Amino acid sequence: MPESTPVKRTLGVCYYPEHWPEAQWAQDAARMAETGLTWVRIGEFAWSRMEPKPGQTDFGWLDRAIDTLGAHGLKVVLGTPTATPPRWVVEKYPDMLALDKDGRVRGFGSRRHYCFSHRGYRAECARIVGLLAERYGANRFVAAWQTDNEYGCHDTTLSYSPPALAAFRDWLAKKYPSPQLLNQAWGNVFWSMEYESFDEVGLPNLTVTEPNPSHVMDFRRFASDEVVAFNRIQTEIIRKFSAAPIAHNYMGRVTDFDHFAVGKDLDIASWDSYPLGFLSDRIEVTPEHKLHFMRQGDPDNQAFHHDLYRAVGRGRWWIMEQQPGPVNWAPYNPDPLPGMARLWAWEAFAHGAETVSYFRWRQAPFAQEQMHAGLLRPDSVAAPALAEAAQVARELTGMPDAATGKAEVALVFDYASAWAWKTQPQGRDFDYFRLVTSVYRGLRGLGLNIDIIAPDTADLSPWKLVLIPGLATLSGPLAAALAAFGGQALFGPRTNAKTADFAIPVPLPPNLPGLDCTVARVESLPPDAQVPLVGGGAIIHWHEVLEGTADVVLSSASGAPVIMRSGGLSYIGGWLDPVALAQVLRAHCSQLGIPVTEMPYGLRRRDSATHRFLFNYNAAPVHFEGITIAGAGVHWRPL
């Protein structure tokens, strides 16, 4: 995307006044202001205090909390409390609880205990959001809103409940004019799966073997649409009473719903960044890599999500929750190295973040998150990250407002493709997110700025090189944009391999106009298998046999084509390992005049509109281009 408009960078924190004595609020607010914080997010889990009983509201404490924070010069992000419905809501609507794929109830006693499809619960959400918006929409201290909390977290997008089944049947009836057309689209003649009525269609779980993949894909599309509709109810109500911007806090590596679609109803995209938890829990890397970066986080994971949510937010994005110390939920929960709370904040700002908000102000001494660190310990003594947050606040005063820097490379990310290859991976370790982030990692290793773009992007002119790995179905807008594109586009593997109905298309993939290249057959490779390539490197995980008359620009060691090219289009018939990928990316950048810099292990670079930033994810110092960057350190200079 083009460079963003300059914004003022600020810091914030997440705070739960309902957890602490009211006499402590003013002291906390004063200390937040002294630290240099600007924003305080509150309210997103407090429904039981806002409405202890049905229709019996108590907003007095919230009024006083907002006034206390505002009196100390702090701006409030007010969260809607719909991620934690109180017990009385569940008693009123016992069927609002989601069912997992095995038909088990996901019950009360933690959070996110609701099914997006339950119409009664939606009505309760609309009511409480309406009460909040009407009461605080014009409040001078409420300067932003957050809807719900972490849609999809804890695997809560897909529900196999009776309300979900009823809503899914309605969704199908709107999409398909008749059951016969649904049968045709899904290929239900196979295994005698044909339906005479939409009321016969079930949910794609509890089948003897795998369900029809077209059925699964439609269910995933439906579930994503339900998240969009649920969120839209809240944004439409808030906008009736407030002109303040509205955000949602997405999570890392949650692909169960289309964040771009949800983002269209929001003003700001935000995400919750937990680098150490994600490295331990959600990233496929070697044990050696995990050990090396155990206290720092993966050098590319945060940056990928920064760029993804910058795209989802159409340029406006925050970190709503930034890890300040050990978390409580990962398999292992190490303590960040000194300096990392500062590094993570500056890396977000270098990628265009408006605000970085730490989670949380004070570590809770009770309940599920009592082992999750905050900026303060439970006894209110400063935790290590408090001083680092204060340092960032001081450093911000000496930095100009800055927009994101120009990127000459774009990378397409598509949530529906993540669903497609989860539905039909064909190889146990084929994962769309992992494929795309491997390409992103390769680009970062060359010191490049990268823009992540949506799969329906209609104008590619801002970039010289566009990478499109694993895009299951090429959209009409993107196909038209590629036809008009004057740069180079690099596709594959599995690009355009499915129709919109999740069938194999004929002509066979990738079926790109002007590129005579056909995927004749495919194979998935076990972890210890490779296809060696001429010039070094190999294909791993996924290999395609290519046919056609397009130019062969890379071959396997046995002489088979691996990359075929015609004009500005190139197709890769496999998942390249890091060595081969770096060679291919380097060659394309050289042809396009895109300067690259080989980055040392663990050192990453990002250019804003005004400064060049270097981030050292290593524990030891790194010497680079005449500069020494301390371990867990940040260096910047004007461009």
Secondary structure, 3 states (H helix, E strand, C coil): CCCCCCECCEEEEECCHHHCCHHHHHHHHHHHHHHCCCEEEECCCCHHHHCCECCECCCHHHHHHHHHHHHCCCEEEEECCCCCCCHHHHHHCHHHCCECCCCCECCCCCCCCCCCCCHHHHHHHHHHHHHHHHHHCCCCCEEEEECCCCCCCCCCCCCCCHHHHHHHHHHHHHHCCCHHHHHHHHCCCHHHCCCCCHHHCCCCCCCCCCCCHHHHHHHHHHHHHHHHHHHHHHHHHHHHHCCCCEEEEECCCCCCCCHHHHHCCCCEEEEEECHHHHHHHCCCCCHHHHHHCCCCCCCCHHHHHHHHHHHHCCCCEEEEEECCCCCCCCCCCCCCCCCHHHHHHHHHHHCCCCEEEECCCECCCCCCCCCCCCCECCCCCECHHHHHHHHHHHHHHCCCCECECCCCEEEECCHHHHHHHHHCCCCCCCCHHHHHHHHHHHHHCCCCCEEEECCCCCCCCCCCEEEECCCCCCCHHHHHHHHCCCCEEEECCCCCCCCCCCCCCCCCCECCCCCCCEEEEEEECCCCCCEEECCCCEEEEEEEEEECCCEEEEEECCCCEEEEEECCEEEECEEECHHHHHHHHHHHHHHHCCCCCCCCCCEEEEEECCEEEEEECCCCCEEECCEEECCCCEEEEEC
